[in-house]
Amino acid sequence: MLISSIKIQMSHIFRSKSSVFVALALLFVISVNFLQNMNRNIDAVYVTEMFDITKTLTLSDWSPVGYFFMQYYPLLIVIPTAGVYICDLNNGIDLYMRSRIGIRNYLYGKVISVFLVTLILFTIPFLIEIMLSVVCFSTQSIGDPSGFEYFQTIEQDGKYFLANIYLNNRIIYAVIMNLLFGMVSAILATFNFTITMLPIFKFKIMTYFPIYLLFYIISIFEKVVHLKFATYYAFILRMFEVSTKKNYLVYMIFLLVLLAISIMITEIKIRKNSI
């Protein structure tokens, strides 16, 4: 029953206009970034004149397109799924699904569907960009957008997250970082969705704000506690960001807490509706 619930609800979310809009928006973003890279390399004669292709990807800190994309990131990750529960309530679909497969299978099917849909939407386009870059540009290119001297670049490369993987295989590194980006996006979207199952959310427009509120609370917390590591999502999620310190253990714990809260809210909702 749970598997059937997931398949049905994933299909419904994927076919929604909001999911199509986000997919097209992401494809537009990577297309603009790719064309910029094409224009940058069109006059290159030697491989050494070309930038490292992983450092010109949309999610790289060196990408201007990626910078603007990250400003709208909190909204984009919730657009496909934020209001699906309220829509089900308004259309009576929740009652139909609960009567057919049970409240537990319905809600967990919805939560897992939100996670998987967001994971796919925020992973596949960026993996496509990597594939296009590998096909169209030289994987042997070693140019660095920073303009640093060679030895300075080597020293800096050793400080990146998962630097050992990057130094051994840059393409695998880019794939891993993109998968991590998709996972984080899925967790944030799932948390945002489960929050909207609380009774205080009556209108669809309100379902887009929980993630913004979360990021705002984090920014205030950073100023009050004076943390020694970055909490701004755009610095954390972009590859090769070196202007701020990162604490990946704390980030992982934070994401696990969000998942735990999501499960807890789902269980509370199930028990409340089972009485």
N, C-alpha and C positions, 0 to 999 in steps of 0.2 A: 504493500500500500504506500509506504513512504517513497519508494522509487518511482511509482506511478505519479505520486503527488509532485515530486521534484520535476519530472519530465513535463508534466502538464503546465506547471507554473513557470518553468524556464522558457517553454515555448511561448507562453502568453507574454512574458516580459520582453523576450527578444523581438516579438512582432509588434511591440508598442512603438508609437511614434517617438517617444522620448529616447528609447534605446537606439533607434535608427538615427536620430539626431546626434546623439553622443558619438556613435560610431563614425558618422560622416564628419563630425567636428574633429575627431582624433585623426582620421585619415587626411583631412585638410591640413592639420597642424604638421604632421610628419611630411606631407607633400611639400609644403612651403619650406620646411627645414632642408629637405632633400634637394630641392631646386637651388636653394642658397649654396649648398655644398657643391652642387654641379657648377654653378656660376663661379665659385671660388677656385675650383680646380681646372676650369676649362683652359686656362693659359699655362698650366703647369707642364713643364717639359720633363723634369726629373721627379722620381718618386720622393726624393728628399724635400721637394718643394710642397708636397701634399701633407695636410695634417693627418694625424692618427685618426682613422675613421671612427673609432669609439669615442673620441673627444669632440666629435662634431654631431653626434646623435642628439635627438631632441631632448633627452633626459640628461644630457651632459651640462655641466655648469658653464661650459663655454658657448652654449647655444642661445642666441638672443630670442629665437622663437620659443625655446623651452622656458625662458624666463617669463614671457607673457602667458604661456600656457599654464604655468604654475599659479598665476594670479587667479585663474578661474577654476583651478583644480578642485577645491572644496565643493563647488557647485556641480561640476561635471560628474563627480563620482556618485552623487546622490540623485541626479535627475532621472535615471532609468528606474529607480526602485523606491524612492522616498515615499511616494504616495500610493503604492500598490495596495497596502492594507486598507487604507481609508476608502479607496475606490471599490475594493471588495465589499466593504461594509455598506457603502452607498448603493451598490448594485445588487446586494443580496447574495453575492457569490460565496461569501464566507459560510452562510447557513447551508447552502447547497453542498459545498465541499465537506463541511463538518458532518453533515448527515450521511455522506457517501463514504468517507474515509476516516472520520473521527477527528477531533480537535487536535490531538497530538500530531498525527501524520500531516494534517493541514498546516499547522503553524511551523513545525520543523521543516516541512517541505518548502514553505515560503522562505524561511530563514536561509536554508541551504541554497535555494534557488537564487536569492539575492547575492549570496557570497559567490556562487559560481558564475553568474552572469557578469558581475562586476569584474571578477578575475579575468574572464575571457575578453571583455571589452577593453580592459586596461592592460592587456598583455599582448594580444595578437597584433594590433597595429604597430606596436614598437618592435616586435619581432620581425614583422614585414620590413620595417625600416632597416633593421640590421641586415636582412637578406639582400635588399636592394643595394645597400652600401658595399657589401662584400662582392656583389656581382659587378657593380659599376666603378668602384674605386679599388685601388691597390691595397691589399692587406699588409703590404710591406712598408707602407708610408709611416714615417716616424716623426713628422713635423709636429711641433707642439704649439697650440694657440697662445700659450703664455708668453712666447718670445724669449724665454729664459735660455741661458747657455745649456749645452748638452748635459754637462755634469750636474747642473742645478735641476734640470728636468728629471734625470735619473734619481736624484736624491728625493725629489718631491713625489715621484711615482711610488716610491717605497713607503710612503705615509698614507696612501689611500686605503680605504676599507677593502679587505680581501686582496691586498697588494700582491701576494704571492701568486694568486690566480691571474691577476692582470699582467704581471711580468712574464708569466709563462704562456698565456694564451689570451689575448685581448678580446677575441670574439666570444669565447666561453664566458669571460668576465662580464661582457655586455649582456649576454643572454641571462646569466644569473641575476644581475642587477635589475634587469627588466622583469624577471619573474618575481623578485622580491618586491618591486614596485607594484606589480599586480596584486600580490598577496596583501600588502599593506592597504591598498585601495579597497580590496574586498572586505577586509576587517573593518575599516572605517565605515564603509557603506552598510555593512551588516549591523554595526552598532547604531548607526543613524536610523536604520529601519526598525530595529527592535524598540528603540526609544519612542518611535511614533505609534507603537501599539498601546502606549499609556493613554488613559482616558482624557488627559488634558488636550490631546491633539484631535480637534474636531474638523479642521479644514486642511485641505491638501497643501495650501501655500505654506502652512506652518511646518510641514514636514521637511522643508529644505534648510531649516535653520539650526537644528541640533548640532551638526558638525561644525558650523561656524561658531556657535556658542562654546563648544568644546575647545576649539583652537583659541578662542578669546580668553577663556579661563586659564588655559595653559600659559598664554602670554603674560597674564597678570601674575600668575603663580611664580613665573620666572623672575619678575621684577621684585616681588615681595621676598622670596627666599634667596635671591641672588645666586642662582645655580651657575656652576662652572662649565656647563655644557649647553649646546644649542637646543632650543625647543621649537624653533620656527620650522614648520613642515617643509618649506621650499628649500631650506639649507640641508635638511636631513635626507630628503628623497632624491635629490639630484646627484648624479655621479660627478666625482672629482671636485666637489665643493670643499675648499680648504680654508675658507676665511673664518670659520668657526669650529670649535671643538665639538666632537660627537661622542656620545656614550651609548653604544649599541646595546649593551646589557640592559640599561634603563629603558630604552625604546622597546626592546623585546618584552620586558616585563609589563610595560604600559599596554602594549597590544594584547598580551594575554589577559590582562585585567579587563580590557574592553570586551574580549570574547567571553570571559566569565560573566560579565554583567549582561551581555546579550543572552546567554543561556539562562541566566537567573530570571530575567524579565520574561522570557518565553515560558519557563516553567511556572512562574506565577500566573501568567495569563492562562495557561492550560488548566491549572488547578482551580482558578477562579471560575472559569467557564464550565468546569466539570461538576461543580457543586449544584 
